[in-house]
């Protein structure tokens, strides 16, 4: 019984030895899916040219940490291939998962450079839709301005190409055949897509028996999972009828700000008043001071005061596994368990069982666990913070997708994913190549 989802387990294809063949580059705008084999993971998300601008104060201003606004600042500027989807895909491939990456670029200088770099990274460009600049498309670019401690001060993202409507992207003609052919175990969807296209990705994943992991990207875009979008009459990606066991999303990886935004949007959409939500929450029976004290014991008083564990619990009926990235505070795992899950009766798991549902045919209980950071880095050790969360998700999904029997547990994978994230923090790249060194450890999990 899969420990990472409360959805009925779909039939899982056998992992292929290789997901890609780099023998040819796709023609502009055409889908060359014949050379893309079956995959463990399909990642659908942004591909961008990333610029990292690290403030480097002159000697006479060495104590100045933050760049000065409204003027030019000395900096060290690096350029790399990035985008949330790209980073997740490359991290998953580094630890041995067979990956198909799907995104969109323009037929411009940046787009051609991105396709060339993908091949060097051994990610097939066959899932990349190429659009003509005559359509108003520009390859995505992201500029991060960091202070002297490498903490983000300001970022500028030109992701308009990801916002293009479905009829311009030809989802059914280009990406649906790739999903049908590759039959991935997991599909990762990042929130850079418009609501309509994101909904298409998730519906297609469900159609082909894959589980969906959602990466919220930012506070503004995280709300797209529960919002109706700009088009009148457009249904939300996740609505009142999409509660367990009919959930569309199996896993989400927000940071604390994105978690709060998702919670607020779901509440305003009245999802917490739906029959499906009440069915799950009532089964858990968590009320009163006892639940508050238990949350503090499992996490911390500070996190409970911020409402982080409470918000993750409220989202569980629609997203049965929430992995919240807390930076220096670590990672919080909040997960619905099925009836009969061994953790419900295991002495080793007892400290992390927040609630048990008595004799319920749908819900067994809630597992909550706070994982401390794998390593606390000084600002001198931190080279870039931009891809750390993407690296974490890539390794998490890779670990889950390698498990044909459904026996792997996220609590065993998370520490490895945290170590991968630390390696990226120490690297100038969007994802550190040192992540490859964790592949053996991940593959050895029972």
Secondary structure, DSSP 4 states (H G I P E B T S, - for coil): --SS-SSPPPP-PPPPS-S--TT-PPPTT----TT----SEEEE---EEEEEEEE---GGGTT--SPPTTS---EEEEEEEE-HHHHHHHHHHHTT--EEEEEEEESSHHHHHHHHHHHHTT--GGGEEEE-GGGT---EEEEEEE-TTS-EEEEEEE-GGGGS-HHHHTHHHHHHHHHHHH--SEEEEETTS-HHHHHHHHHHHHHTT-EEEEE--SHHHHGGGTS--SSTTPPPSS-GGG-TTS-SBSEE--BHHHHHHHHHHHHHTTGGGSHHHHHHHHHHT--HHHHHHHHHHHS-HHHHHHTHHHHHHHHTTTBSEEEEE-GGG-EEEEEEE-TT-GGGT-TTTGGGEEEE-TT-SS--EEEEEEEPPS-PPPTTT----TTHHHHHHHHHHHHHHT-TTS---HHHHHHHHHHHHHHHHTSSSSS-GGGGGGHHHHHT--
